[in-house]
């Protein structure tokens, strides 16, 4: 990612199905650094740590986003599935 790259803050929503689930998103910084913004379940900011290579973020219910602080930042992002599209997966803060 280029320095300054970010995305809209959001949180994942509970989904009904054979079992009720919520996506649990995590990140690992590979190169560069990011300022991670973590929100509680009501959208209030909880913390804004800076993550460096080897650092990870694990989000269970609250909202989140991050801002790349350096050029060529690499973040490995993963979350539990199944992924059924943005409208069923998340709400923007």
C-alpha positions in Angstrom: 0.0 0.0 0.0 1.0 3.6 -0.5 1.5 5.9 2.4 -1.9 7.3 3.4 -3.9 4.4 2.1 -6.9 3.6 4.3 -10.5 2.3 4.1 -13.8 3.2 5.6 -14.1 2.2 9.3 -16.6 -0.6 9.7 -17.7 -3.5 11.9 -18.8 -6.9 11.0 -22.4 -8.0 11.7 -23.9 -11.2 13.1 -25.4 -13.4 10.4 -28.1 -16.0 10.7 -27.8 -19.4 9.1 -27.3 -23.0 10.2 -25.5 -21.2 13.1 -25.3 -17.5 14.0 -21.8 -16.2 13.1 -19.8 -13.0 12.8 -16.7 -12.4 10.8 -13.6 -12.1 12.9 -11.0 -10.0 11.1 -7.3 -10.0 11.8 -4.2 -8.3 10.3 -0.5 -9.0 10.5 1.9 -6.2 9.4 4.6 -7.7 7.1 6.4 -4.5 6.1 6.1 -0.8 7.0 3.6 0.4 9.6 0.0 1.3 10.1 -2.0 3.3 12.6 -4.9 1.0 13.6 -8.1 2.5 14.9 -10.2 0.2 17.1 -13.8 1.1 17.9 -16.2 -0.4 20.5 -19.5 -1.9 19.5 -21.2 1.5 19.6 -18.6 3.2 17.3 -16.5 5.1 19.9 -12.8 5.0 19.5 -11.1 2.6 22.0 -7.4 2.9 20.9 -5.1 3.9 18.0 -2.0 1.8 18.3 0.7 1.8 15.7 1.5 -1.6 14.4 5.0 -2.6 13.0 6.3 -5.7 11.2 5.3 -8.8 13.2 2.5 -7.0 15.1 -1.1 -8.2 14.7 -4.6 -7.0 15.3 -7.6 -9.3 16.2 -11.1 -7.9 16.0 -14.0 -9.8 17.5 -17.0 -7.5 17.4 -16.1 -3.8 17.4 -15.1 -1.7 14.5 -11.8 -1.1 12.9 -9.7 0.5 10.2 -6.1 1.4 9.6 -3.9 4.0 7.8 -0.6 3.0 6.1 2.1 5.2 7.6 4.9 4.3 5.2 5.3 3.7 1.4 5.1 0.0 0.3 3.4 -1.1 3.5 2.3 -4.7 3.4 -0.5 -6.0 5.6 -1.8 -9.6 5.5 -5.5 -9.4 6.3 -7.7 -12.4 6.9 -11.1 -13.2 8.4 -13.4 -16.0 9.1 -16.1 -16.9 6.5 -18.2 -17.6 4.8 -18.1 -14.3 3.0 -21.5 -13.5 1.4 -20.8 -10.0 0.1 -20.3 -6.6 1.7 -24.0 -5.8 2.4 -24.4 -8.9 4.5 -20.9 -8.7 6.1 -20.4 -5.2 7.5 -21.8 -1.8 8.5 -19.8 1.3 8.0 -19.2 3.6 11.0 
